[in-house]
Amino acid sequence: MDVVYLLVPLSILFLICAIWALLWAIRSEQFDDLEGPASRIIMDDREMRRKKDD
C-alpha cells in the first residue's frame, strides 16, 4: 500500500509532463505540415539523379 503513495504522484507528474510536451509541440508548429518534408526529400533525390545523369 505504501507504493501507491509514490506511484500516484509520479503518474500525475508524468501525465502533466506529457500534456506539456504535447502542447509545446502544437504551439511550436510541429504538426502543421506533415506531408511537405516527406515530399521534399523525394523531390531533392530526383533532382540529384537528374544532375548526375547530365
C-alpha positions as a Markdown table, in Angstrom:
| # | Residue | x | y | z |
|---|---|---|---|---|
| 1 | Met | 0.0 | 0.0 | 0.0 |
| 2 | Asp | 2.9 | 2.3 | 0.6 |
| 3 | Val | 3.9 | 2.0 | -3.1 |
| 4 | Val | 0.6 | 3.6 | -4.1 |
| 5 | Tyr | 1.6 | 6.8 | -2.3 |
| 6 | Leu | 4.6 | 7.0 | -4.5 |
| 7 | Leu | 3.1 | 5.8 | -7.8 |
| 8 | Val | 0.0 | 8.1 | -7.9 |
| 9 | Pro | 2.0 | 11.3 | -7.6 |
| 10 | Leu | 4.6 | 10.0 | -10.1 |
| 11 | Ser | 1.8 | 9.1 | -12.6 |
| 12 | Ile | 0.2 | 12.5 | -12.2 |
| 13 | Leu | 3.6 | 14.2 | -12.7 |
| 14 | Phe | 4.2 | 12.0 | -15.8 |
| 15 | Leu | 0.7 | 13.0 | -17.2 |
| 16 | Ile | 1.4 | 16.7 | -16.6 |
| 17 | Cys | 4.7 | 16.4 | -18.5 |
| 18 | Ala | 3.1 | 14.5 | -21.4 |
| 19 | Ile | 0.4 | 17.2 | -21.7 |
| 20 | Trp | 3.0 | 19.9 | -21.5 |
| 21 | Ala | 5.1 | 18.2 | -24.3 |
| 22 | Leu | 2.1 | 17.9 | -26.5 |
| 23 | Leu | 1.0 | 21.5 | -26.0 |
| 24 | Trp | 4.6 | 22.6 | -26.7 |
| 25 | Ala | 4.7 | 20.6 | -29.9 |
| 26 | Ile | 1.4 | 22.1 | -31.1 |
| 27 | Arg | 2.4 | 25.7 | -30.2 |
| 28 | Ser | 5.8 | 25.3 | -32.0 |
| 29 | Glu | 4.0 | 24.2 | -35.1 |
| 30 | Gln | 5.4 | 20.6 | -35.2 |
| 31 | Phe | 2.2 | 19.2 | -36.7 |
| 32 | Asp | 1.4 | 21.9 | -39.3 |
| 33 | Asp | 2.8 | 20.3 | -42.4 |
| 34 | Leu | 3.1 | 16.6 | -42.2 |
| 35 | Glu | 3.5 | 15.9 | -46.0 |
| 36 | Gly | 5.8 | 18.7 | -47.1 |
| 37 | Pro | 9.1 | 17.4 | -45.7 |
| 38 | Ala | 8.4 | 13.9 | -46.9 |
| 39 | Ser | 7.7 | 15.0 | -50.5 |
| 40 | Arg | 10.6 | 17.5 | -50.4 |
| 41 | Ile | 13.1 | 14.6 | -49.7 |
| 42 | Ile | 11.8 | 12.7 | -52.7 |
| 43 | Met | 12.0 | 15.8 | -55.0 |
| 44 | Asp | 15.5 | 16.6 | -53.8 |
| 45 | Asp | 16.5 | 13.0 | -54.6 |
| 46 | Arg | 15.0 | 13.2 | -58.1 |
| 47 | Glu | 16.9 | 16.5 | -58.8 |
| 48 | Met | 20.2 | 14.9 | -57.7 |
| 49 | Arg | 19.7 | 12.0 | -60.0 |
| 50 | Arg | 18.9 | 14.3 | -62.9 |
| 51 | Lys | 22.1 | 16.3 | -62.2 |
| 52 | Lys | 24.2 | 13.1 | -62.2 |
| 53 | Asp | 22.7 | 11.9 | -65.5 |
| 54 | Asp | 23.5 | 15.1 | -67.3 |
